[in-house]
Amino acid sequence: MKTLSALMLTALLVVTGIAQANSDVVRDENPYALLERVANKTAERIANERSKINEDLDYLREIIREELMPYVDSTYAAKRVLGRNLKDTTAEQRQQFYAVFREYLIATYGRAFTQYDENKHDFQFERVRELGPEDRMVEVNTRLIEEGRPPIRLDFKLRYDNDERLWKAYDLVVEGVSLLNSKAAEISSVIRSRGIDGTIELLREKSQEPIQPYQEGQS
């Protein structure tokens, strides 16, 4: 259950909406209210389009691209994941990594959503808090609720993009464990064994795999 909540709620944010056109993206909204809006809208769309999802699990990619990715800071997350390896990459390698990491996230979120059941899962959101004019990073506490199970603690980390005037999620801490840090350790290990180009190719291969029901141990 912990794995499900981590991946599924990462997608629901994210850590972060409609993307048919840039004008549809919600800007300058309080991040606490934004998180609830995005999560509820995504859950509603999944429920409304359940038949299409059941026919073709890859349709989840479209939902994720349109509902979630405008509010996910995949480039910032990718930089954090690269960590010290960032300085050893060329400008071209960095751009390739950012692009493939975004697609990898979409594929990962898609697998996570195969376990989401709108009839069983619900979300409990922290009340909206007022922010100061200098606040540019916040942590929003959320709970995943399923009848008969203890609530799962989910702490979303968001940062404000001044250029886009938009709050975006970049990490999710599940029961005290940062998914960003976990992914950074995993990818750092791959870079040591395969190099940055090999890592980019591996992520590209994983991102292109058909969406299948999520299983424990997948990455």
C-alpha positions in Angstrom: 0.0 0.0 0.0 2.9 2.4 0.8 4.3 1.8 -2.7 0.9 2.5 -4.3 0.3 5.7 -2.4 3.8 7.0 -3.1 3.6 6.6 -6.9 -0.1 7.3 -7.3 0.0 10.6 -5.3 3.2 11.6 -7.0 1.2 11.5 -10.1 -1.7 13.2 -8.6 0.4 16.2 -8.1 3.0 15.3 -8.6 4.0 16.7 -6.6 1.5 18.9 -9.8 -4.7 21.4 -14.3 -5.5 21.2 -17.8 -2.9 21.6 -20.5 -4.9 22.0 -23.7 -3.6 25.6 -23.9 -1.3 27.6 -21.7 -4.1 30.0 -20.8 -5.9 27.1 -19.1 -3.1 26.6 -16.5 -4.0 27.9 -13.1 -1.4 30.6 -12.1 -0.7 32.4 -8.9 -3.0 30.2 -6.9 -2.4 29.3 -3.3 -0.5 26.0 -3.5 -2.6 24.3 -0.8 -5.8 25.1 -2.8 -4.0 24.2 -6.1 -3.1 20.7 -4.9 -6.6 19.9 -3.9 -8.0 21.2 -7.1 -5.6 19.2 -9.3 -6.1 16.0 -7.3 -9.9 16.2 -7.4 -10.0 17.1 -11.1 -7.7 14.2 -12.0 -9.7 11.7 -9.9 -12.9 12.9 -11.4 -11.6 12.5 -15.0 -10.3 9.0 -14.2 -13.7 8.0 -12.9 -15.5 9.6 -15.9 -13.2 7.8 -18.4 -12.8 4.5 -16.6 -14.1 2.6 -19.6 -11.4 4.0 -21.9 -8.7 3.3 -19.4 -9.9 -0.3 -19.0 -9.7 -0.7 -22.8 -6.3 0.8 -23.2 -4.1 1.5 -20.2 -1.8 3.7 -22.3 -4.6 6.2 -22.3 -3.4 7.1 -18.8 -0.5 8.8 -20.4 -2.8 11.3 -22.1 -4.6 12.0 -18.8 -1.3 12.5 -17.0 0.1 14.8 -19.7 -3.0 17.0 -19.7 -4.0 17.0 -16.0 -0.7 16.7 -14.1 2.4 17.6 -15.9 1.8 21.4 -16.1 2.1 21.3 -12.3 5.2 19.0 -12.0 8.6 20.6 -12.1 10.2 17.7 -13.9 13.3 19.7 -14.9 14.0 20.9 -11.4 13.5 17.3 -10.1 15.8 15.9 -12.8 18.5 18.3 -11.7 18.1 17.2 -8.1 18.2 13.6 -9.2 21.4 14.1 -11.1 23.0 15.9 -8.1 26.8 16.0 -8.3 26.6 14.1 -11.7 25.2 17.3 -13.2 28.5 19.0 -13.5 29.9 16.1 -15.5 27.3 16.3 -18.2 27.4 18.4 -21.4 24.6 20.9 -22.2 23.2 18.4 -24.8 23.3 15.5 -22.3 21.4 17.6 -19.7 18.7 18.5 -22.2 18.3 14.9 -23.2 18.2 13.8 -19.6 15.5 16.4 -18.7 13.3 15.3 -21.7 13.6 11.6 -21.1 13.2 11.9 -17.3 9.9 13.7 -17.9 8.7 10.8 -20.2 9.9 8.3 -17.6 7.9 10.1 -14.9 4.8 9.9 -17.1 5.2 6.2 -17.7 5.8 5.6 -14.0 2.7 7.6 -13.0 0.8 5.6 -15.6 1.7 2.3 -13.9 0.8 3.7 -10.5 -2.6 4.8 -11.7 -3.5 1.2 -12.8 -3.9 0.5 -9.1 -6.0 3.6 -8.4 -9.7 2.8 -7.6 -11.9 5.8 -7.3 -14.4 3.7 -5.4 -11.9 2.8 -2.6 -9.4 5.7 -2.4 -10.0 9.2 -1.1 -7.8 12.1 -0.2 -7.7 14.3 2.9 -6.1 17.7 2.4 -4.4 20.1 4.8 -6.4 23.3 5.2 -5.4 26.3 3.1 -2.7 28.5 4.7 -1.9 32.0 3.8 1.6 32.6 2.4 3.9 35.6 2.8 5.1 37.6 -0.2 8.6 36.0 0.0 7.4 32.4 0.3 8.7 30.4 -2.7 8.8 26.8 -1.3 6.1 25.0 0.7 5.3 21.6 2.0 1.6 20.5 1.8 0.5 17.7 4.0 -2.1 15.2 2.6 -3.5 11.8 3.6 -4.5 8.9 1.5 -7.6 7.3 2.9 -8.7 3.7 2.3 -11.4 2.1 4.5 -9.9 -0.5 6.8 -6.3 0.8 6.5 -4.4 3.4 8.5 -4.1 6.8 6.6 -0.9 7.2 4.6 1.0 10.4 5.3 2.0 12.3 2.1 4.0 15.5 2.2 4.2 17.3 -1.1 7.0 19.8 -1.7 6.3 22.6 -4.1 8.3 25.6 -5.4 7.1 28.7 -7.1 8.3 29.3 -10.7 8.6 33.0 -11.1 8.9 32.9 -14.8 5.7 30.9 -15.3 3.9 32.3 -12.2 3.0 28.8 -11.3 3.4 26.5 -8.3 4.9 23.2 -9.2 5.6 20.0 -7.3 9.1 18.5 -7.3 9.1 15.9 -4.5 6.8 13.7 -2.4 7.7 12.5 1.1 5.8 9.3 2.0 5.8 8.4 5.7 9.1 10.3 6.0 10.8 8.9 2.9 11.6 11.3 0.1 10.9 9.8 -3.3 13.3 12.3 -4.9 16.1 11.2 -2.7 15.3 7.5 -3.4 15.2 8.1 -7.2 18.5 10.1 -7.0 20.3 7.2 -5.3 18.9 4.7 -7.8 19.9 6.8 -10.9 23.3 7.6 -9.4 24.0 3.9 -9.2 22.9 3.5 -12.9 25.2 6.3 -13.9 28.2 4.7 -12.2 27.6 1.5 -14.1 26.4 2.7 -17.5 27.4 6.3 -17.7 25.1 9.2 -18.4 24.4 8.2 -22.0 23.6 4.7 -21.0 21.3 6.0 -18.3 19.5 8.2 -20.7 19.0 5.3 -23.1 17.7 3.1 -20.2 15.2 5.7 -19.1 14.1 6.1 -22.7 13.5 2.4 -23.0 11.5 2.3 -19.8 9.4 5.3 -20.8 8.4 3.7 -24.0 7.3 0.4 -22.5 3.5 -0.1 -22.7 1.6 0.7 -19.5 1.1 -2.5 -17.5 -0.5 -3.0 -14.0 2.0 -1.8 -11.4 3.9 -4.5 -9.6 6.1 -4.3 -6.5 9.7 -3.7 -7.4 9.1 -1.8 -10.7 10.9 1.5 -11.3 
